[in-house]
Amino acid sequence: MGNSSRIFKEPSGRPMQDWIETVPNEGLIRYRHVFNAERVLLTDPKALGEVLVTKNYEFIKPANIRNGLGRILGVGILLAEGDEHKVTLTFLRTMDANANPNQRQRKNLMPAFHFRHVKELYPTFWDKSREMVETMAEAMKKPSENSEKASNVVEVTGWTSRATLDIIGVAGLGGDFGALKDPNNKLIATYRNIFNPPRYARYMQLAGMFVPQWILRALPVKRNTEIEDASAFIKQTCRDLIASKKAKMEKAERTEKDILSVAIESGGFTDEELVNQLMTFLVAGKHYQCDLLWSIKSDIWTGHETTSTAMTWAIYLLSKNKDVQSKLRAEIHSKLPSIRDADAEIDHTDIDDCHYLHAVCNEVLRTWAPVSLTMRTAAHDATINGQLIPKNTIVILCPWAVNNSTKLWGPDAAEFKPERWMAEGQANKGGADSNYSFLTFLHGPRSCIGLGFARAEFACLLAAWFGRFETELENPDFVPEIKGGITAKPKGGLWVKLSEAQGW
């Protein structure tokens, strides 16, 4: 059973975080999984650069993961591999429409992710961030379900997840899901059902390592029905959005540039292909605890749950580091309009001018990357750092290990220090020698295409929260136990006390 006992017992990525510090290595650490299956953990920038950039199409997502997620998403940018991915990626990332006839969509699709478009979305991010904190403030004035008295104690993850779902709805798909207004709407309920599976689903997940997916899908268990029903509902939601958007465009009513509008305008997708792409952006940010192994989430960050998880850890860290929270609030109050002013507008320059805000965001994403690890498999015999990697060997990319490595970040790597990003010339590196020392968004052709979208959304949400509320842990001695799953969240949620910040 190799090292599998520890791997299953501890949070995903935690053993690798220990090994990178304690096992002498030259960029690779080999360990064993179930049935002594070999794994190779990458630990230095050279090895990471080979797998993510120079040899990225030699190391692909494991087939069982592609098949499992493809059951829900179809094949969009997240699951495409090889030539299929090269074509799809070029659609999204280049502006030259004449280089290859197979790349006919890219010219019109790229603006959805280009900074010139993302900067136009800052007002949308801010409006939803404002709606989140204002809705929270109103909720705190009302008696709770379990008490006749109002309470200033809130559970963080529910609020952040609802806010980020609404943001991806408006900015990505052109439709407001209304999750902040109605936490019990059907879409939210569907997510809760499919992405918070029963314990036995974990055993199905493990079985997926050795048993063909078609066998698991044929089992007469309730979980299979739940997955199929949830997938059908979310796909129908996407179809409805597509039909509504096309109807508006036929009447020349379309003025926004959300992802869906850009994809339709490209003219290169059938309706079902559009559904697959929307499912990728809408669903890929959710954590799959059944059907899938730990993997793919770092490849795309426009899905909502990864940003929600980042917000959760930001609130936890700032609640423990009151000096950082106070310094951040002072910058927000001095550079941004009051969140209480419904008529106040901001643009990207206002947020970009908050340098400490961005340093805090970067440090949160470094110390608590929402996705602890992802994986690749060797498509054929290959080498990394000159070492033979036989075909089908699983290669592990672990942001938790790399982002907190003392070899890459120095002896204070485990400390939460936003100031490391404030030194001259370190706004993008945080003091590390290599960009590959920061693995949260990956790198190369498979890096997160929604990086700019996610960073802007995160910054706006964080500014609104800490501009409006002073925040402390309900239990000052709280030590988070990491909940199982692909995104790393505190088990039982994160409970904090809020008080109105003065002067804003």
Residue pairs with C-beta under 8 A, 6 or more apart in sequence:
1 32
1 34
1 35
1 36
2 31
2 32
2 33
2 34
2 35
2 36
2 37
3 15
3 31
3 32
3 33
4 32
4 33
4 34
6 15
7 15
7 33
11 372
11 482
11 484
11 488
12 294
12 372
12 373
12 484
12 485
12 486
12 488
13 294
13 372
13 373
13 398
13 399
13 400
13 401
13 488
14 372
14 400
14 482
16 29
16 41
16 373
16 396
16 398
16 400
16 401
17 398
17 400
17 401
17 404
19 29
19 31
19 41
19 401
20 29
20 41
20 43
20 398
20 401
20 402
20 405
20 407
21 405
21 406
23 29
25 43
26 44
26 385
27 42
27 43
27 44
27 46
27 47
27 384
27 385
28 40
28 41
28 42
28 43
28 47
28 384
28 385
28 387
29 40
29 41
29 43
30 38
30 39
30 40
30 41
31 38
31 39
31 41
32 38
32 39
33 39
33 394
34 206
34 209
34 210
35 210
37 394
38 390
38 393
38 394
39 393
39 394
39 395
39 396
40 384
40 389
40 393
40 394
40 395
40 396
41 396
41 398
41 401
42 48
42 51
42 384
42 395
42 396
42 397
42 398
42 402
43 401
43 402
43 405
43 407
44 385
44 407
44 408
45 408
45 433
45 434
45 435
45 436
45 437
46 385
47 384
47 385
48 397
48 402
48 436
48 439
48 443
49 436
49 443
50 384
50 385
51 59
51 376
51 384
51 395
51 397
52 397
52 436
52 442
52 443
52 444
52 446
52 447
53 443
53 444
53 445
55 382
55 384
56 444
56 445
56 446
57 81
57 82
57 85
57 86
57 379
57 445
58 378
58 379
58 380
58 382
59 376
59 377
59 378
59 379
59 382
59 395
60 81
60 82
60 376
60 377
60 379
61 79
61 81
61 295
61 296
61 375
61 376
61 377
62 293
62 295
62 375
62 376
62 377
62 394
63 377
64 208
64 209
64 213
64 293
65 292
65 293
65 295
65 296
65 375
66 75
66 79
66 81
67 213
68 208
68 213
68 288
68 291
68 292
68 293
69 78
69 79
69 288
69 291
69 292
69 296
70 79
71 213
71 217
71 227
71 231
71 291
72 227
72 230
72 231
72 234
72 279
72 283
72 291
73 79
73 276
73 279
73 280
73 283
73 284
74 272
74 273
74 275
74 276
74 279
74 280
75 84
75 276
76 88
76 276
76 277
76 279
76 280
77 85
77 88
77 89
77 92
77 277
77 280
77 300
77 449
78 280
78 284
78 296
78 299
78 300
79 280
79 296
80 87
80 88
80 89
85 445
85 446
86 445
87 100
87 102
87 103
89 445
89 449
90 99
90 100
90 103
90 106
91 103
91 105
91 106
91 109
91 110
91 266
91 268
92 106
92 109
92 110
92 112
92 113
92 449
93 106
93 110
93 113
93 449
94 103
94 106
94 110
95 106
95 107
95 110
96 106
96 107
97 103
97 104
97 106
97 107
104 266
104 267
104 268
105 263
105 266
105 267
105 268
105 269
106 266
107 266
108 262
108 265
108 266
108 267
109 262
109 263
109 266
109 268
111 117
111 257
111 262
112 257
112 258
112 259
112 262
112 263
113 259
113 449
113 450
113 452
113 453
114 452
115 452
117 257
118 348
118 452
118 453
118 456
119 347
119 348
119 456
120 257
121 171
121 453
121 456
122 346
122 347
122 348
122 350
122 351
122 456
122 460
123 345
123 346
123 347
124 167
124 170
124 171
125 167
125 171
125 456
125 457
125 460
125 461
126 345
126 346
126 460
126 464
128 163
128 166
128 167
128 170
128 180
128 460
129 163
129 339
129 460
129 461
129 463
129 464
129 465
130 339
130 342
130 464
131 163
131 166
131 180
132 159
132 160
132 162
132 163
132 180
132 461
132 464
132 465
133 339
133 464
133 465
133 468
133 469
134 339
134 340
135 180
135 181
136 154
136 159
136 469
136 498
137 468
137 500
139 154
140 150
140 151
140 152
140 154
140 498
141 150
142 150
143 149
143 150
144 150
144 151
152 497
152 498
152 499
153 474
153 495
153 496
153 497
153 498
154 495
154 496
154 498
155 493
155 494
155 495
156 311
156 312
156 315
156 316
156 493
156 494
156 495
156 496
157 308
157 309
157 312
157 489
157 490
157 493
157 494
158 183
158 493
160 307
160 308
160 309
160 311
160 312
160 315
160 461
161 179
161 304
161 305
161 308
162 179
162 180
162 183
162 188
163 179
163 180
163 308
163 461
164 285
164 304
164 305
164 307
164 308
164 311
164 457
164 461
165 177
165 179
165 187
165 188
165 191
165 304
166 176
166 177
166 178
166 179
166 180
167 304
167 307
167 457
168 281
168 282
168 285
168 302
168 303
168 304
169 175
169 176
169 177
169 179
169 282
170 176
170 258
171 258
171 259
171 453
171 457
172 258
172 259
172 260
172 281
172 282
172 302
172 453
173 238
173 241
173 258
173 259
173 260
173 278
173 281
173 282
174 241
174 245
174 256
174 258
174 260
174 261
175 241
175 244
177 185
177 187
177 188
178 185
179 185
179 187
179 188
182 188
186 233
187 233
187 234
187 237
190 230
190 233
190 234
191 286
193 226
193 230
194 226
194 227
194 230
194 231
195 286
195 287
195 288
195 289
195 305
196 289
197 223
197 226
197 289
197 290
198 223
200 221
200 223
201 223
201 289
201 290
202 289
202 290
202 484
204 216
204 219
204 221
204 223
204 290
204 291
205 289
205 290
205 291
205 292
205 293
207 216
208 216
208 291
208 292
208 293
209 293
213 291
216 224
216 291
217 224
223 290
227 290
227 291
234 279
234 282
234 283
235 275
235 279
238 274
238 275
238 278
238 279
238 282
239 271
239 275
241 260
241 278
242 260
242 264
242 271
242 274
242 275
242 278
245 254
245 260
245 261
245 264
246 264
248 254
249 261
249 264
249 265
254 261
259 277
259 278
259 281
259 302
260 274
260 278
263 269
263 274
263 277
263 278
264 274
269 277
280 300
280 303
281 300
281 302
281 303
281 450
282 303
282 304
283 303
284 296
284 297
284 299
284 300
284 302
284 303
285 297
285 300
285 301
285 302
285 303
285 304
285 305
285 306
285 307
285 308
286 303
286 304
286 305
287 297
287 305
287 485
287 486
287 487
288 485
288 486
289 484
289 485
289 486
292 486
293 375
294 372
294 373
294 374
294 375
294 486
295 373
295 374
295 375
295 486
296 374
297 303
297 306
297 370
297 371
297 374
297 486
297 487
298 369
298 371
298 374
298 397
298 399
298 439
298 440
298 441
298 442
298 448
299 374
299 442
299 446
299 447
299 448
300 448
300 449
300 450
301 307
301 441
301 448
301 450
301 451
301 453
301 454
302 449
302 450
302 453
302 454
305 370
305 487
306 370
306 371
306 454
306 487
307 370
307 454
307 457
307 458
307 461
309 370
309 487
309 488
309 489
310 361
310 364
310 365
310 368
310 370
310 458
311 458
311 461
311 462
311 465
312 489
312 490
312 494
313 364
313 367
313 368
313 370
314 360
314 361
314 364
314 458
314 462
315 465
315 471
315 494
315 496
316 368
316 473
316 480
316 490
316 494
317 324
317 363
317 364
317 367
317 368
317 416
318 324
318 325
318 328
318 360
318 466
318 471
319 325
319 471
319 472
319 473
319 496
320 416
320 473
321 416
322 472
324 360
324 416
324 418
325 466
325 470
325 471
327 356
328 356
328 357
328 360
328 462
328 466
329 466
329 467
329 470
329 501
329 504
331 354
331 355
331 356
331 357
332 354
332 357
332 463
332 466
332 467
332 504
333 467
333 501
333 503
333 504
335 350
335 353
335 354
336 346
336 350
336 351
336 354
336 463
336 467
337 344
337 345
337 346
337 350
338 344
338 467
338 504
339 464
339 467
339 468
339 504
340 468
340 504
348 456
351 357
351 456
351 459
351 460
351 463
352 358
354 459
354 463
355 422
355 427
356 418
356 422
357 459
357 462
357 463
358 421
358 427
358 455
358 459
359 418
359 419
359 420
359 421
359 422
359 427
360 418
360 462
361 455
361 458
361 459
361 462
362 418
362 421
362 430
363 416
363 417
363 418
363 420
363 421
363 430
365 438
365 440
365 458
366 403
366 404
366 409
366 430
366 438
366 440
367 403
367 404
367 414
367 416
368 488
369 399
369 400
369 403
369 439
369 440
369 488
370 440
370 487
370 488
371 399
371 440
371 486
371 487
371 488
372 398
372 399
372 400
372 486
372 488
373 396
373 397
373 398
373 399
373 400
373 401
374 397
374 399
374 442
375 394
375 395
375 396
375 397
376 394
376 395
376 397
377 392
377 393
377 394
377 395
378 389
378 390
378 391
378 392
378 393
378 395
379 391
380 391
381 388
381 389
381 390
381 391
382 388
382 389
382 391
383 389
384 395
389 395
397 439
397 442
398 439
399 439
399 440
400 488
402 408
402 436
402 437
402 438
402 439
403 409
403 437
403 438
403 439
403 440
404 413
404 414
405 413
405 437
406 413
406 414
408 432
408 433
408 434
408 437
409 430
409 431
409 432
409 437
410 431
412 420
420 426
420 430
420 431
421 427
421 430
421 431
423 431
428 435
429 435
429 437
429 438
430 438
432 438
435 443
436 443
441 447
441 448
441 451
441 454
442 448
448 454
465 471
466 501
467 501
467 504
468 500
468 501
468 504
469 498
469 499
469 500
469 501
470 498
470 499
470 500
470 501
471 496
471 497
471 498
472 496
472 497
473 495
473 496
473 497
474 495
474 496
474 497
475 495
478 495
480 490
480 491
480 494
481 490
481 491
481 492
482 488
482 489
482 490
482 491
483 489
483 490
483 491
483 492
